[in-house]
Amino acid sequence: MLPEIEVRSPATGDLVGTVPNLDAAAVDALVARARAAQPAWSRLPFGERARLLRRYRERLVARADEVAELSVRETGKLAPEALFVDVLGTAGVARWCARRARAVLGRRRVPSGFLLHKRCYVVREPYGVIGVISAWNWPVLNGMRAVLPAIAAGNSVVMKPSEVAPLSALLQREIATEAGWPEDIFLIATGAGDTGRALVASALDKISFTGGVETGRRIAQQAAQRLLPVSLELGGSDAAIVLRGADLARAASTIVTGTFYNAGQNCTSLERVYVEASIYDEFLARVVEATGPLRVGAGDAVDIGCITTAAQLTKIEEQVNDAVAQGARVLVGGRRLPGPGRHFAPTVLVDVRQEMDIIQLETFGPVLPVVKVRDAAEALRLANDSSFGLGSSIWGPKRLAERLVPEVRAGMTLVNDAVLNALVPALPFGGIGESGTGRVHGDDGLREMSWARSVMVDRGGGAREAALLYPVDRLGRAGALAAVRLLAGRGRVRLAGLGQLLRHVPRLLRRGSQGGEQ
Ligand code: NDP
């Protein structure tokens, strides 16, 4: 038996609770329970599963304050942040899945092409048991946005939450059970990284991972050994581009929020801003003005909460110090703050160069580098100079900004806005490049948790097309060519194909052929 994991508040150091650190045998046992429960769950009609998702949502909202409080105690975020993202965001995903599962996953007729005597349709099938591994920064939403579509699609789930914030996950299971979900369709495997590794090695049918790039890479390699399907929601270094003609007051205040919300610990936090030279000074002045008064700490009277882990605080500090050592200037903040609690001052940096770690790596903290660029072309070039491709934000006259959307290498682009897309459950959420593969949220999030079964049903009674294929020489090469021209050609080619095929009719009417191709 491995020693238990202690969860401590980043704000006070107080013990929040302890959870078991499960070993591989315990993980395997959970997966076996989830597998036994899944077939009955998948056989329930969509309507019944939707009812239980709606019930979960009701119970989540009924216990919103308690859910947010636990998220606050585990991560050191602020209560309104937990309420808006962990509770409201998760409630939105639950509602979306309940409302859309039947339309997205249910039977969908498709054309049968030239095979007019067939009836064709597609149904989306559950994988079976889905493993969900999640990060600590939004301890409810990060996991549940994968769990809910998986459950809606008829899978069962074993979730491994971050060891930093596992109690929030256990509370979600309690709420789901209270909502009437069958006992074993949603199970939690608490533990550290090794528990996650054991989950990937277990008898799963798919893994859905949210976390850092390096862990994602390790999981993808491990999963590749047995071709286990994988969805990866990984890190980012989202860029904002601010162009001449943008509403600078709104741009500055929204970009400040998009950078510092949850102390910058969002995968889609803005981590670098490229500003056209002619508006740079005014934009920067507004950003500095908006950042200066932000209050850091814990409780209700602050704007920015804790950096959740000690390792994260060190990483932020090292990146800022490295940038400063290479010539960057700190206009606001720039340092870790004295305790109690782990805090980093909201920071505005200038004179930052593209090759610095603060630009190239994910910071995941309250740091905003502002970079002056000549024009939109240079802004795009620098924004796209990144191994990541998660979110992005373009500010400017609406038509110009929207025209640039396809030029940005990112899974998500906001025009004259930042980060709020995570609260729109209809919008698929995910990245390209090293930011991962696959999507949560939206119809794509439901498809992600299912596979497409193609069904073709012969209507019966019509021509037996197998008789056209065997014996092969009944139609022969010339007849096959005529059929291709008729079925796939246009205009004269098609007419010619028809004529050629008609010449084959006598041969087709004979049973079998003695002569072969002539
Ligand atoms: P990590 O990659 O460190 O951990 C993520 C999860 O993986 C945790 O549950 C962790 O367990 C587990 N884990 C660690 N090692 C292994 C392993 N070898 N096999 C299986 N599981 C393992 O990320 P963080 O928790 O530090 O989260 C921060 C990262 O998550 C950032 O990069 C952020 O951008 C990204 N993220 C991406 C999002 C997106 O939608 N794209 C959303 C939110 C965050 P344990 O914690 O116990 O070590």
Residues whose N, C-alpha, C, O or C-beta is under 5 A from the ligand:
A	BS01	NDP	I133 S134 A135 W136 K160 P161 S162 E163 V164 G191 A192 G193 G196 R197 T210 G211 G212 V213 T215 R218 E233 L234 G235 G236 C267 S435
